Amino acid sequence: MTRMQRFGLVVAGLTLLLIYPMAAQTAPSSAPPHGKPTSRPPHQSPCWQQAGISQSAMQQRKQIEESAHSQVESVCSDSSLTPQQKQQKIHQLRQEAHKQVEGLITPHQEQALKSCRASRGEGPHMGGMSGGGGGPCGEMTSGNKP
């Protein structure tokens, strides 16, 4: 191999080393760091803002829902209550939390928030007080009332 050929290989290698990091920085990433999904592209404002809801109302809503969740967990761990008593108490806690949230956000704002999130393919984020497939204390509900 001549001196000129070796020089060409060295230059080509250095060029690749310089270009590769720049290409990696500009290449679009299919997954954000740490595998966490991004909530929205940087040019979109949050759904709560588009729905006309204040940030403080959203923070208060989150606090209400976290408090309700904590209270539900407390009821679930109360071994002195029967399953029916737990169910009644949890229903009452959820109704109270729902009334508090209604005082913060109008039905129109709530609908606008849900529509925005649905159009973006986002989940409900908060407001998971409606139950779901399983019971609130981790048991599976059969749909049949005792």
N, C-alpha and C positions, 0 to 999 in steps of 0.2 A: 504494500500500500504506500502510495507516495505521500509526501508531506502535504500536498494540496488536498488529497482525498481525506486525510485525517482531519485537516483543518475544516473541511466541509462537514464532516460528521460531527465535529465538536460544535460548530455553529448551528447545525440542525438540532442537536440535542439541547443546546441552550435556548434556542427559539421555542422548542416544545415546553421546556420548563417554565419559560416566561408566559407563554400563551395559555397553558393549561389552567393555572389559577384564575386568570381573567375570564376564561370561558366558564369555569365552574361558578364564578360569582354572578355572571349574567344569565346563566341558564335558568329557565323557570323551574321552580321546585314543585314536585308533585305532592310532597308532604312537608308541612311546616316543621320547625325544629321540635324535637322531643315527641313527635307524633300527635301533638295537640291540634285539633281542628281550629282554623281561624273562624272567627264569628262573622266576618264580612270583609269584602275587599276594601282596601284603604280609602277608596273614593265614596263609599256609601256611609251615610250617617246611621246611627243606631236606630232600630225600629221604634224604640220608646220615644225617641226625639221626633221621628217622622209622624208618630201618632199624636204628638202634641202633649206628651206627658213630661213633667219636670223630672229632673234627676233625683231631687229629694223625695218625690212621690215614689219613684222606683226603689230608692233605698229603704223607705219606710215599708213598702210592700214586701221587700225581701226580708226585712226584720220580722214583720208579722208572720210570714210564712215559715221562717226559721224557728220562731218561737212556737208556732203551732206544731211543727214537726217534732220539736223537743218535747212538748207536752204529750203528743201522741205516743212517743217512745216511752215516756214515763207511765202512761196508762197501760201500755203493752207489758211493761215489766212489773206491774202491780199484781202480785199473785193473789191478793185478797178479793179481786173482782172476777166475776164469772165472764165467760166469753160474751154473753149478751150485754152485760153491764159495760164491758170494755167497748163494745160496738156502739152503744148508746152514748157513752162519754166522748168517744172519738167523733161521732157525728155532731155532737154539741160543740166540741172544740173547733171543728171545721166550719160550722155555721157561723160561729163568732168571728173567726178569722176572715171568712168571706165578707161579712158585714163591714169589718174594719177596712178591708181592701176596697170595697165598693165606695167607701167614703173618700178614698184617695183618687180613684180613677173612674171616669164616667163610662157607662156601657159602650158609648161610641168610641172612646179611646181604647178600651179593651178589645173591641172588635177590630179596630185599625191595627193594633199591635199584633193580634193573632194573624190577620191577613198578611201583614208585612213579613212576619216570620215564616208563614206558610209559603209565600212566594219565593223566599230565599232558601227554602228547604230546611229551615232551622226547627228545632224542637221548641217546646213551650218555655224552656229555661226555668221559669218559676211558675207557680200556680198549680203545682201538682197535688192539690188538696182533694182531687176528685176520686182518689183511690187508684184503681188500675186493675190488672189481672189478678193479683194476689190480694190477700187481706192486709190491713194496715199493720198487723203484728207479725207478718211473715207467713201466715197460714194461707192455704189456697182456699178460695171461696168457690163453692159449687153452684151458686146461684139459687139454691133452695133455702128458703128461710125455715128455721127450726120451729 
